[in-house]
């Protein structure tokens, strides 16, 4: 919601839009936050790890993509993969819980850190 509000305010505001560097820094800070969350998922299943790893990559690519159109387009594809894997994870968690066993693969971690 915060990013959408940020983008809307940039379009409808009578003020001059902020420099692109501010948007890049904002996205990079979210990338660092997500990286720290990824470290926290190292005891979780592999799909959760993949979701957070791809989300971290997405934020950093979006930060770079503020200044590079090609990277911005590539970040869109990474976002699609990240979103798809998050939807699969949600579906797999529900189906596995209802079945009472691992019906859909989520890659449980055997050696906890």
C-alpha positions as CSV (number, residue, x, y, z in Angstrom):
1,X,0.0,0.0,0.0
2,X,2.8,2.4,0.8
3,X,4.5,2.1,-2.6
4,X,1.2,2.5,-4.4
5,X,0.4,5.6,-2.4
6,X,3.9,6.9,-3.1
7,X,3.4,6.4,-6.9
8,X,-0.1,8.0,-6.9
9,X,1.1,11.0,-4.9
10,X,3.9,11.5,-7.4
11,X,1.3,11.6,-10.3
12,X,-1.4,13.8,-8.7
13,X,0.7,16.1,-6.7
14,X,1.1,19.7,-8.0
15,X,4.7,19.6,-6.6
16,X,7.7,18.6,-8.6
17,X,8.3,14.9,-8.4
18,X,11.3,13.9,-6.2
19,X,14.6,12.8,-7.6
20,X,14.9,9.3,-8.8
21,X,17.7,8.7,-6.3
22,X,15.2,8.9,-3.5
23,X,13.1,6.1,-5.0
24,X,16.2,4.0,-5.6
25,X,17.3,4.4,-1.9
26,X,13.8,3.6,-0.7
27,X,13.7,0.4,-2.7
28,X,17.3,-0.5,-1.6
29,X,16.3,-0.1,2.1
30,X,13.4,-2.5,1.5
31,X,15.9,-4.9,-0.1
32,X,18.1,-4.8,3.0
33,X,15.1,-5.4,5.2
34,X,14.0,-8.3,3.1
35,X,17.5,-9.7,3.1
36,X,17.5,-9.7,6.9
37,X,14.1,-11.5,6.8
38,X,15.6,-14.0,4.3
39,X,18.3,-14.8,6.8
40,X,15.6,-15.5,9.3
41,X,14.0,-18.1,6.9
42,X,17.0,-20.3,6.9
43,X,15.3,-22.6,9.4
44,X,12.1,-22.6,7.3
45,X,11.2,-24.8,4.3
46,X,12.8,-24.3,0.9
47,X,9.9,-22.6,-0.7
48,X,9.8,-19.9,1.9
49,X,13.5,-19.4,1.4
50,X,13.0,-19.1,-2.3
51,X,10.2,-16.5,-1.9
52,X,12.3,-14.3,0.3
53,X,15.4,-14.8,-1.8
54,X,13.5,-13.8,-5.0
55,X,11.9,-10.9,-3.2
56,X,15.3,-9.6,-2.0
57,X,16.6,-9.8,-5.6
58,X,13.4,-8.1,-6.8
59,X,13.9,-5.1,-4.5
60,X,17.5,-4.6,-5.5
61,X,16.7,-5.0,-9.2
62,X,13.9,-2.4,-8.8
63,X,16.4,0.0,-7.1
64,X,18.8,-0.4,-10.0
65,X,15.9,-0.4,-12.5
66,X,15.1,3.2,-11.5
67,X,18.0,4.2,-13.7
68,X,18.0,1.3,-16.2
69,X,15.0,0.3,-18.3
70,X,16.4,-3.1,-19.1
71,X,16.9,-4.0,-15.4
72,X,13.5,-2.6,-14.6
73,X,11.9,-5.0,-17.2
74,X,13.9,-8.0,-15.9
75,X,12.7,-7.1,-12.4
76,X,9.2,-7.5,-13.7
77,X,9.9,-11.0,-14.6
78,X,11.5,-11.7,-11.3
79,X,8.4,-10.2,-9.6
80,X,6.2,-12.6,-11.6
81,X,8.3,-15.6,-10.4
82,X,8.3,-14.3,-6.8
83,X,4.6,-13.8,-6.8
84,X,3.9,-17.2,-8.4
85,X,6.1,-18.9,-5.8
86,X,4.4,-17.1,-3.0
87,X,1.0,-18.2,-4.3
88,X,2.2,-21.8,-4.6
89,X,3.5,-21.7,-1.1
90,X,0.1,-20.5,0.3
91,X,-1.7,-23.2,-1.7
92,X,0.8,-25.9,-0.7
93,X,0.5,-24.9,3.0
94,X,-3.3,-25.1,3.0
95,X,-3.4,-28.4,1.0
96,X,-0.7,-30.1,3.2
97,X,-2.5,-29.0,6.3
98,X,-5.9,-30.3,5.1
99,X,-4.4,-33.6,3.9
100,X,-2.4,-34.1,7.1
101,X,0.7,-35.0,5.2
102,X,3.0,-33.4,2.6
103,X,0.8,-33.5,-0.5
104,X,2.6,-30.7,-2.3
105,X,6.4,-30.3,-2.0
106,X,7.6,-27.4,0.1
107,X,11.1,-28.7,0.8
108,X,11.3,-29.2,4.6
109,X,14.7,-28.4,6.1
110,X,16.3,-31.4,7.8
111,X,19.3,-29.8,9.5
112,X,18.1,-26.8,11.5
113,X,20.7,-24.0,11.9
